[in-house]
Amino acid sequence: MLTAPPLRAAPSCWAEALAYLPTEHRTIPLGARQATTPRLALRWLRHRAAHIADQLDPWEAGPVRHWLHDHAEHEHALAVLTRGGSYTFTAFDDTTRYLLTAGPAHP
């Protein structure tokens, strides 16, 4: 008897990380991921934020590390994503803005 392969859940969220260099008016993609749930999209954003924080000077990484441990803010982000909205966390250093964004997946 033949069986069909298991169905994969369609992506419901899109998450991406960008670095923006304002003095050069240039955007550098730092990765993107489709996720099947808002929680997985937020988990990916947190993973990328940790990588970004590791590369910043300690005082510039402080706000990112704070965001990584801010349970109330993560609950807020999940609520926004679950309602179909978009969520962005922005961090910066002297020359670069880092944008971590999640929102509905586009077909």
C-alpha positions as CSV (number, residue, x, y, z in Angstrom):
1,M,0.0,0.0,0.0
2,L,1.3,3.4,-0.9
3,T,1.1,6.2,1.6
4,A,1.2,9.9,0.9
5,P,4.1,11.9,2.4
6,P,3.1,13.9,5.4
7,L,1.7,17.4,4.6
8,R,3.9,20.3,5.6
9,A,2.3,23.2,7.2
10,A,2.2,26.3,5.0
11,P,4.4,29.1,6.2
12,S,2.4,31.7,8.1
13,C,5.2,34.1,9.0
14,W,8.3,35.6,7.4
15,A,11.2,36.7,9.5
16,E,14.3,38.7,8.4
17,A,17.3,40.5,9.7
18,L,18.8,43.5,8.0
19,A,21.7,45.8,8.6
20,Y,21.2,49.4,7.3
21,L,24.1,51.7,6.8
22,P,22.6,55.2,6.8
23,T,25.7,57.0,5.7
24,E,25.9,54.8,2.6
25,H,22.1,54.4,2.1
26,R,22.7,50.7,1.8
27,T,20.9,47.7,3.2
28,I,22.6,44.3,3.9
29,P,20.5,41.2,4.3
30,L,21.6,39.2,7.4
31,G,19.2,36.3,6.8
32,A,15.5,35.5,6.4
33,R,13.3,32.5,7.2
34,Q,9.8,31.4,6.6
35,A,8.1,30.0,9.7
36,T,5.0,28.0,10.2
37,T,4.0,29.8,13.4
38,P,4.5,33.2,14.9
39,R,6.4,31.6,17.8
40,L,8.9,30.0,15.4
41,A,9.4,33.3,13.6
42,L,10.1,35.1,16.9
43,R,12.5,32.3,18.0
44,W,14.4,32.9,14.7
45,L,14.6,36.6,15.4
46,R,15.9,36.0,18.9
47,H,18.6,33.6,17.5
48,R,19.7,36.3,15.0
49,A,19.6,39.0,17.7
50,A,22.0,36.9,19.8
51,H,24.4,36.6,16.9
52,I,24.2,40.4,16.3
53,A,24.8,41.1,20.1
54,D,27.8,38.9,20.1
55,Q,29.4,41.1,17.4
56,L,28.7,44.4,19.0
57,D,30.7,46.2,21.6
58,P,29.4,45.4,25.1
59,W,27.6,48.8,25.7
60,E,26.0,48.7,22.2
61,A,24.9,45.1,22.8
62,G,23.1,46.0,26.0
63,P,19.8,46.9,24.5
64,V,19.8,43.7,22.3
65,R,20.6,41.5,25.3
66,H,17.9,43.2,27.2
67,W,15.4,42.5,24.4
68,L,16.5,38.9,24.4
69,H,15.4,38.5,28.0
70,D,12.3,40.7,27.9
71,H,9.5,38.2,28.3
72,A,6.7,40.8,28.2
73,E,8.0,42.2,24.9
74,H,8.1,38.7,23.4
75,E,4.5,38.1,24.5
76,H,3.6,41.4,22.8
77,A,5.4,40.4,19.6
78,L,3.6,37.1,19.6
79,A,0.2,38.8,20.1
80,V,0.9,41.2,17.2
81,L,2.1,38.3,14.9
82,T,-0.8,36.1,15.8
83,R,-3.2,38.9,14.8
84,G,-1.5,39.0,11.4
85,G,0.5,42.2,12.1
86,S,4.2,42.9,11.7
87,Y,6.7,43.3,14.5
88,T,10.2,45.0,14.3
89,F,13.0,45.3,16.8
90,T,15.7,47.9,16.0
91,A,19.2,48.1,17.5
92,F,22.1,50.3,16.5
93,D,25.7,51.1,16.9
94,D,27.7,54.1,15.6
95,T,27.4,53.3,11.9
96,T,24.6,50.6,11.5
97,R,21.0,50.0,12.3
98,Y,19.9,46.4,12.7
99,L,16.3,45.6,12.0
100,L,14.8,42.3,13.1
101,T,11.3,42.0,11.5
102,A,8.6,39.4,11.4
103,G,5.2,39.5,9.7
104,P,2.7,37.5,7.7
105,A,4.2,35.3,4.9
106,H,3.4,36.4,1.4
107,P,2.3,33.7,-1.0
